Amino acid sequence: MSYFIFVPNLENIDGALYRIAENQIDLNNLNILQSNYKIIEDSQSNFDLVKYGNKNVKYNNNILTYTDNIVSFKSREELQGYITFFKKNIKQFIDNNPNHTLFSRWNDYYNQLNTLNLNNITYPLNKSLEEYFKDQGQPSLSTLQIP
């Protein structure tokens, strides 16, 4: 099962999603005190919808509601801005957690982002970077998965 980690007491509020974890191991390796968050278990297919940017999710008690999300990068510069933001967050994690269980996963992904040739992508890119990588058969991670 997969997990959605929300800021507590923000039911039915967009933006309350804090992190996502694909499985129990990833959940246990997030750098959070789990008791401080609202954690709701759900299916892999719903997890993938959020991970790949196709859906947004919010909660009411323990019920999850999904809404469509349209992702589009109109230009190379827009995608570069997203990647720069993503890399900054990954870099902060890897710099501060060299002995973390998931260090290699995130260090490898950081390098994957560094070597991505944005000139080989056709714009507008009408999907998330995460879905683009999946479609290319490459590892794909969401910013919401950073420990």
N, C-alpha and C positions, 0 to 999 in steps of 0.2 A: 504494500500500500504506500501511497504518497501522502505528503503532509503539506498543509497550508498553515503558515504561522502569521497570525494577525496581532496587531496592537489591540489589547483588550479594551472593552467598553466603547468600541467604535462600530457598533452594529449598524449595518446598512449604510456604511460610509465608504465611498470610493477612496482609495488610497490607504486603507487600513491594513492592506497586505504588507507584511514586513519581509518575509522570506518564504521560500518553498524548499521542500526536501523530497527527493525522489524516493527515498526509502528510509528505513529506521537507522541505518548506519550514517547516512547524510544528516539526518535529524540530530543524532547524538553527537555529531561532529561540528554542528553550528556553534559559534562562539556566543551562545546566549544562555541565560538562566531560563529554562523552559517554563518554570512556574510563573514567570512574569508575562507570558504570552498566551493567547488563545490559539490552541493548536487543534486543527480539524483534519481528520484522515479522509482521504478520498481516493478515487481510482487513478490508475496510471494514465488513462485516456484523458481525463479532466486535467491532470497535472500537465500533460503534454500541450493541451490547448493554451494553458497559461504560460508555460515555459516558452513556447514558440510565438507568443504574442497574439494569438488568435482570439483570446478571451481575457476579460478582466473578471475578477471574482471578489465578492464581498460576502459577509456572513450575517445571519440573524439566528441567535442561539447556536445551534450546531448545524444549521441548514445553509448550504452554500448556494449562491445565485451567480450565474455566469451571464455576462453580457458581451456582445461582439466588440472586437477591437480592430480598428483598421490601422495597419502600419504601412507607411510608405516613406521612402527616402527619395525626395525629388531630385537630389543632386549628390555628387561625390562629396561635396562639402558637408552636407547634412549627415551622411553616413560617417564621415570622418569625425564629426563632432560627437556622435554617439559612441564611436569606438574609443575616442580620447577619454570620454567620461568613464566608460567601462574599464579601460586599462588603468586609469587612476585608482579606481576601487580595487581592482585585482592587485595592483602594485602595493597598495597600502596593506592588503592582507598578506601578501607574500613577504614583504619587508618585515612585518611584525610577527610572523608566525612561521619561521623557517623549520621548525620541528613538528608542525601540524600534520596530522594524518593525510589531509587533502592537499598538502603543499604542492606535490608533483602535478596533480591534476590542474591546479590553477596556474602554476608556472608554465606548464605546457600550453595552456590556453592563452596565456599572455603572449607567448612566443608565436602562437598561431595568429593572433590578432596583429602582431607586429609584421608578419610576413604576408598578410593579405594584400593582394594587388588590387586596389580600388579602381584602377583603370580597366580591369577585365570585367567589370560589372556593368550591366546595362541599366541606365536610369530612365525613368524612375524605377526604383527597386520596390515593388509592391508587396513586400513581405518583410518580416523581421530579419535581422542579421542571424538570429538563432535558427530560423527556418531556412535561410539561405545555406548556412553551413550543413544543416541536416540534408538538404536536397543535393549538396555536393558530396555527401558521404563522409563529411568531416565531423569531428567532435563538436558538440553544440551545448553551450551552457548559458544560463540566464544570469543577469546581474542579481536576481533574487536568490540565487543559489550560493552566492559568496558567503563563506562561513563568518 
